[in-house]
Amino acid sequence: MTHRTTTSLLPGIHVTDHTVDVPLDWRRPDDGRTISLFARELVDPLRRDEQLPVLVFLQGGPGGKGPRPVSRDGWVAEALRTFRLVLLDQRGTGRSTRIDGRSIAAVGDAAAQAEYLERFRADSIVDDAEYLRRTVFGGRRWSTLGQSYGGFLTLTYLSRAPEGLAACYVTGGLAGIHPSAAEVYRRTYPRTERKNRAFAERYPRDVDTVARIADRLAAEEVLLPDGDRLTVRRFQNLGIDFGMKPGYERLHWLLDEAFDSGDRLSDTFLAQVWGRTSYVDNPLFIALQESIYGAAGAGATAWAAQAERDARPAFAETASPLLFTGEMVYPWMFEEIRSLRPFQGAVERLAAKTDWDPLYDPAVLQASTVPLAAAVYYDDMYVDAQLQLETVDAVGGATAWVTNEYEHDGIQDAAVVRRLFSMVDERGGRRADEEQA
């Protein structure tokens, strides 16, 4: 094994960077194709030589790299009170071998690209994590903290390698164990519509500003800084932020500067819209958004978000008032958005794929003895609360804290992870971390 490390010091945090090579395809580990996997280890500097329990953070996404802390605060500080913390750059992101338009174009034709992207789903990410645990972190059981899509990864981990886990903590991200993209969007569109109403009630004058912007975009060609045209439907994508606590305010202040003194859409506005809708920094988030629901026996995902939108005229580009959409991906995005165009052929194939590998094993999950504590946000716009509670009932060792105090980004409050840690401790604690598995 090639294992490269460097160390550094942040304020109050000792840092070790780990890079290893792993197979591209864990089903065929000897076929010669490898990628780099990066993980950043954080520990209290005064405890760096202690044999502390290890907590690996599973980032949201898909396509999410590990966080880059700048200080010892928030949930990171809470974790460092007890754990050695590992921030994984999931394959395809960050300092792991990254996928973007140039790299996917180099893979080959659309069929080859689709096959390549399949290797960046949850099963491969879990196999990467297990390799790190066994080879870099001594084989001791570790715990996981999964935010959003990180909760999906947690269920895959519990299905594939429960022996490696001491405990699991999940914030806003327990998937249904019988995945269905169509069912997800049937549940999330109504919640997105309610979020739109709440935004309009909080900032009623913004409704007219939104209509004025949409009229301008429909009437004339408005270009973003990279030369892409800003269309009404791309403008609607800004609603993805409504599921975060400051989401309404971020959009409100963006709209506040939409027009300049000459009654044109301002450069400030266009630059910020481009930054929020270009996906230059995270194309996998869009390219794999529906593929995370691909499951054995479930059929094709078939552009489920677009199909559901077509059945809901309130979300039409011509509707009045104009509604924003949420965490939804549409086929037109791979035509209109520059950073996504190289993925178009591959994602069309993935949308039609029916022979998916399974990500969850219901029988293994039901028999699980790994303690799992989950924060379920009642008003979560992205991950349906009822589906999460059905999953809690179907997974052995799982317990939930249901709250409407937080939005999807509740993890930013250290009290959330503190409560999850306590929930596991109160039920007997983690499985022995020192055991080799």
C-alpha positions in Angstrom: 0.0 0.0 0.0 1.2 3.5 -0.9 0.4 5.8 2.0 1.5 9.4 1.9 1.1 11.7 4.9 1.8 15.3 5.9 1.1 17.1 9.1 0.2 20.7 10.1 -1.4 22.6 12.9 -4.5 24.7 12.9 -5.5 26.8 15.9 -6.3 24.1 18.5 -6.2 21.2 16.0 -3.4 18.9 15.0 -3.9 17.8 11.3 -2.6 14.8 9.5 -3.3 14.5 5.8 -3.6 10.9 4.4 -3.5 9.9 0.7 -3.7 6.3 -0.5 -4.4 4.6 -3.8 -7.6 2.5 -4.1 -9.1 0.5 -6.9 -11.5 2.3 -9.2 -13.7 -0.7 -9.2 -13.8 -2.6 -5.9 -15.5 -5.5 -7.7 -12.4 -5.9 -9.9 -9.6 -4.7 -7.6 -6.9 -6.2 -9.7 -7.8 -4.7 -13.1 -5.1 -2.1 -12.7 -7.3 1.0 -12.6 -6.7 3.0 -9.4 -7.7 6.4 -8.0 -6.3 8.5 -5.1 -8.3 8.8 -1.9 -7.7 11.6 0.5 -8.7 11.9 4.2 -7.8 14.6 6.8 -7.3 13.5 10.4 -8.0 16.0 13.2 -7.2 15.6 16.8 -6.7 17.7 19.9 -3.0 18.6 19.9 -2.7 17.7 23.6 -4.1 14.2 22.9 -2.5 13.4 19.6 -0.6 10.4 21.1 -3.6 8.9 22.8 -5.5 5.9 21.4 -8.7 7.8 21.0 -11.9 6.4 19.4 -12.2 7.4 15.8 -15.1 9.2 14.1 -15.3 9.4 10.3 -17.4 12.2 8.9 -19.5 11.3 5.8 -20.3 14.5 4.0 -23.6 15.4 2.3 -23.9 15.3 -1.5 -23.6 13.3 -3.6 -20.2 14.6 -4.6 -19.4 16.3 -1.3 -15.8 16.8 -0.2 -14.9 16.9 3.5 -15.2 20.2 5.3 -12.2 22.5 5.6 -12.2 23.8 9.2 -10.6 27.2 9.9 -11.0 27.1 13.7 -12.0 24.8 16.5 -15.6 25.5 16.9 -19.1 24.1 16.1 -19.7 20.4 15.7 -16.0 19.8 15.0 -15.0 21.1 18.4 -17.7 18.9 20.0 -16.3 15.8 18.2 -12.7 16.6 19.2 -13.7 16.5 22.9 -14.0 12.7 22.5 -12.8 11.5 19.1 -10.0 11.5 16.6 -11.9 13.0 13.6 -11.5 11.9 10.0 -12.8 14.1 7.2 -13.0 12.1 4.1 -12.9 13.5 0.6 -15.3 11.1 -1.1 -14.0 9.6 -4.3 -14.4 12.1 -7.1 -14.1 15.2 -4.9 -11.6 17.5 -3.2 -8.1 16.1 -3.1 -9.3 12.6 -4.0 -9.2 11.9 -7.7 -11.7 14.6 -8.8 -14.3 14.3 -11.5 -15.1 17.4 -13.6 -16.0 18.0 -17.2 -12.5 17.6 -18.5 -11.8 14.4 -16.6 -15.1 12.8 -17.6 -14.5 13.7 -21.3 -11.2 11.9 -21.1 -12.8 8.6 -20.0 -14.2 7.8 -23.5 -17.7 7.6 -25.0 -21.0 8.0 -23.1 -21.2 4.3 -22.3 -17.7 4.3 -20.8 -18.4 7.5 -18.9 -21.6 6.1 -17.4 -19.8 2.9 -16.3 -17.1 5.1 -14.7 -19.6 7.2 -12.8 -21.3 4.1 -11.4 -18.1 3.5 -9.5 -18.7 6.7 -7.5 -21.9 5.6 -5.7 -22.3 4.7 -2.1 -21.1 1.1 -2.3 -17.6 2.3 -3.6 -17.4 5.1 -1.0 -18.1 2.6 1.8 -15.5 0.2 0.4 -13.0 3.1 0.4 -13.8 4.0 4.0 -13.3 0.4 5.0 -10.0 0.2 3.3 -8.9 3.3 5.2 -10.1 1.9 8.5 -8.2 -1.4 8.0 -5.0 -0.1 6.6 -4.5 3.5 7.9 -6.3 3.4 11.2 -5.3 0.0 12.6 -8.5 -1.9 11.9 -10.2 -0.8 15.1 -14.0 -0.2 14.9 -14.8 3.4 14.2 -18.0 5.5 14.4 -19.6 7.5 11.6 -21.3 10.9 11.5 -23.4 11.2 8.4 -24.8 14.6 7.3 -27.6 14.4 4.7 -26.3 12.0 1.9 -23.9 10.9 4.6 -26.9 9.2 6.1 -27.5 7.3 2.9 -23.8 6.2 3.1 -24.4 5.1 6.7 -27.1 2.7 5.6 -24.9 1.3 2.9 -22.1 0.9 5.5 -24.4 -0.9 7.9 -25.4 -3.2 5.0 -21.9 -4.0 3.7 -19.5 -3.8 6.7 -21.3 -3.5 10.0 -18.4 -5.3 11.7 -16.3 -2.2 11.2 -18.7 0.2 13.1 -18.8 1.1 16.7 -21.8 3.5 16.4 -23.5 5.7 13.8 -24.8 9.2 14.0 -27.0 10.8 11.3 -28.2 14.3 10.8 -31.0 14.8 8.3 -30.2 11.9 6.0 -31.8 8.5 6.5 -32.8 7.3 3.1 -35.7 5.0 2.5 -34.3 1.4 2.4 -36.4 0.7 -0.7 -35.2 3.6 -2.8 -37.5 5.3 -5.3 -36.6 8.6 -7.0 -40.2 9.0 -8.0 -41.5 8.6 -4.5 -38.9 11.0 -3.1 -40.0 13.8 -5.5 -43.7 13.1 -4.9 -43.0 13.9 -1.3 -40.5 16.8 -1.7 -42.3 19.0 -4.3 -45.2 19.8 -1.9 -42.7 20.7 0.8 -40.8 22.9 -1.6 -44.1 24.7 -2.6 -44.7 25.4 1.1 -41.2 26.8 1.5 -42.0 29.1 -1.4 -45.1 30.3 0.3 -43.2 30.9 3.5 -40.6 33.0 1.6 -43.3 35.1 0.0 -45.0 35.7 3.4 -41.7 36.8 5.0 -40.6 39.0 2.0 -43.7 39.9 0.1 -42.0 42.7 -2.0 -39.6 40.1 -3.3 -42.5 38.4 -5.2 -42.7 41.4 -7.5 -38.9 41.4 -7.9 -38.9 37.8 -8.9 -41.7 38.4 -11.5 -39.8 41.3 -12.9 -36.6 39.3 -13.2 -38.5 36.4 -14.9 -40.1 38.8 -17.4 -36.7 40.2 -18.3 -35.1 36.7 -18.7 -38.0 35.6 -20.9 -37.9 38.7 -23.1 -34.2 39.0 -23.8 -30.9 37.2 -23.7 -29.1 37.7 -20.4 -25.7 36.2 -20.1 -23.9 35.0 -17.0 -20.1 35.7 -16.5 -19.1 32.4 -18.3 -21.3 33.2 -21.3 -24.2 30.8 -20.5 -27.6 32.3 -20.9 -29.6 32.8 -17.7 -33.0 31.3 -18.3 -36.1 31.4 -16.1 -35.8 27.7 -15.2 -32.2 28.2 -14.2 -33.2 31.2 -12.1 -35.8 29.0 -10.4 -33.0 26.6 -9.2 -32.0 29.2 -6.6 -34.8 27.7 -4.4 -32.5 24.8 -3.5 -31.3 27.0 -0.6 -34.7 27.2 1.0 -34.0 24.1 3.0 -31.2 25.7 4.9 -31.8 28.0 7.9 -30.4 31.2 6.3 -31.7 30.2 2.9 -34.6 32.8 2.7 -32.3 35.6 3.8 -29.6 34.6 1.3 -32.1 34.8 -1.6 -33.7 38.0 -0.2 -30.4 39.8 -0.2 -29.5 38.5 -3.6 -32.8 39.9 -5.0 -32.2 43.2 -3.2 -29.3 43.9 -5.6 -30.8 42.4 -8.7 -31.2 45.6 -10.7 -28.7 48.4 -11.1 -29.4 52.1 -11.4 -30.0 51.7 -15.2 -32.7 49.1 -14.6 -30.5 46.3 -15.9 -29.8 43.1 -14.1 -26.7 44.0 -12.1 -23.2 42.4 -12.5 -23.3 41.6 -8.8 -26.6 39.7 -9.2 -25.4 37.8 -12.3 -22.1 36.8 -10.7 -23.8 35.4 -7.6 -26.4 33.6 -9.6 -23.6 32.0 -11.7 -21.8 31.0 -8.5 -24.9 29.3 -7.1 -26.0 27.5 -10.3 -22.9 26.7 -12.3 -21.8 23.7 -10.2 -18.2 24.2 -11.3 -17.0 23.2 -7.9 -19.3 20.1 -7.5 -20.6 18.7 -10.8 -21.1 15.3 -9.3 -23.8 16.7 -7.1 -25.9 17.2 -10.2 -24.6 14.3 -12.3 -25.3 11.7 -9.7 -28.3 13.3 -7.9 -30.9 10.8 -9.1 -28.5 7.9 -9.5 -28.2 7.7 -5.7 -31.7 6.2 -5.8 -30.9 3.6 -8.4 -31.6 0.2 -6.8 -31.9 -3.4 -7.8 -35.4 -4.1 -8.9 -36.6 -0.5 -8.8 -36.4 0.2 -12.5 -34.9 3.3 -14.1 -34.8 6.6 -12.3 -36.0 8.1 -15.7 -35.6 11.8 -14.8 -38.1 11.5 -11.9 -37.8 15.1 -10.8 -38.7 16.3 -14.3 -41.7 13.9 -14.6 -43.1 15.1 -11.2 -42.5 18.7 -12.2 -44.4 18.2 -15.5 -47.4 17.1 -13.3 -47.3 20.2 -11.2 -48.1 23.4 -13.2 -47.4 25.6 -10.2 -43.7 25.1 -11.0 -43.9 26.0 -14.6 -41.6 28.7 -16.0 -44.7 30.8 -16.9 -46.6 30.4 -13.6 -47.5 33.4 -11.6 -46.3 33.8 -9.0 -43.1 32.1 -10.1 -42.1 29.3 -7.8 -38.5 28.3 -7.1 -37.5 24.6 -7.3 -35.5 22.6 -4.8 -33.0 19.8 -4.8 -34.1 18.6 -8.2 -32.2 17.8 -11.4 -33.5 18.2 -14.9 -32.3 17.0 -18.3 -32.1 20.6 -19.6 -29.4 21.4 -17.1 -26.9 19.3 -19.1 -27.6 21.4 -22.1 -27.7 24.9 -20.6 -25.0 24.7 -17.9 -21.4 24.8 -19.2 -19.8 22.6 -16.5 -22.4 19.9 -16.9 -22.5 19.6 -20.7 -19.6 17.0 -20.8 -21.8 14.7 -18.6 -24.9 14.8 -20.8 -24.4 11.5 -22.6 -23.4 9.6 -19.5 -26.3 10.9 -17.3 -28.8 10.1 -20.1 -27.6 6.5 -19.9 -27.7 6.4 -16.1 -31.3 7.8 -16.2 -32.3 4.8 -18.4 -30.3 2.2 -16.4 -32.4 -0.6 -14.7 -29.8 -3.2 -13.6 -28.4 -1.3 -10.5 -26.3 -3.0 -7.9 -28.1 -3.0 -4.5 -27.0 -0.3 -2.0 -28.9 -1.5 1.1 -29.6 -5.0 2.5 -32.9 -4.9 4.5 -32.3 -8.2 6.3 -28.8 -7.1 7.5 -30.2 -3.7 8.5 -33.0 -5.2 10.5 -30.6 -7.5 12.3 -28.1 -4.7 13.1 -26.8 -4.3 16.6 -24.8 -1.1 15.8 -26.1 1.8 17.8 -27.6 4.4 15.5 -28.9 7.8 16.6 -30.5 10.1 14.0 -31.7 13.7 14.1 -34.8 13.8 11.9 -35.8 17.4 10.9 -39.6 17.5 10.7 -39.6 20.2 8.0 -36.7 18.9 6.0 -37.1 20.0 2.4 -34.7 17.5 1.0 -35.1 14.2 2.9 -38.6 13.4 3.8 -39.1 13.0 7.6 -41.7 10.2 7.3 -39.4 8.1 5.1 -36.7 8.6 7.6 -38.9 7.4 10.4 -39.9 4.3 8.4 -36.2 3.6 8.1 -35.7 4.0 11.8 -38.3 1.3 12.4 -36.6 -1.0 9.9 -33.0 -0.8 11.2 -32.0 -2.6 14.4 -30.4 -0.4 17.0 -31.7 2.8 15.5 -33.4 5.6 17.5 -34.6 9.0 16.3 -34.9 12.5 17.7 -37.6 14.3 15.7 -37.4 18.1 15.9 -38.7 21.1 14.1 -36.2 23.4 15.7 -33.7 23.0 12.8 -33.6 23.0 9.0 -31.4 20.6 7.0 -28.2 22.3 8.2 -28.9 21.8 11.9 -25.5 20.2 12.3 -24.0 23.7 12.3 -25.3 23.9 15.9 -23.0 21.8 18.1 -26.0 20.9 20.3 -27.3 18.6 17.6 -24.2 16.3 17.6 -23.9 16.6 21.3 -27.5 15.2 21.7 -26.8 12.4 19.3 -23.7 11.4 21.2 -25.7 11.4 24.4 -28.4 9.3 22.8 -26.0 6.5 22.1 -24.3 6.8 25.5 -27.6 6.6 27.3 -28.4 3.3 25.5 -25.2 1.6 26.5 -22.6 3.4 24.4 -20.6 2.6 21.3 -19.5 -1.0 20.6 -15.9 -1.5 21.8 -13.7 0.7 19.7 -10.6 -1.2 20.6 -11.8 -4.4 19.0 -10.2 -5.4 15.7 -12.7 -6.0 13.0 
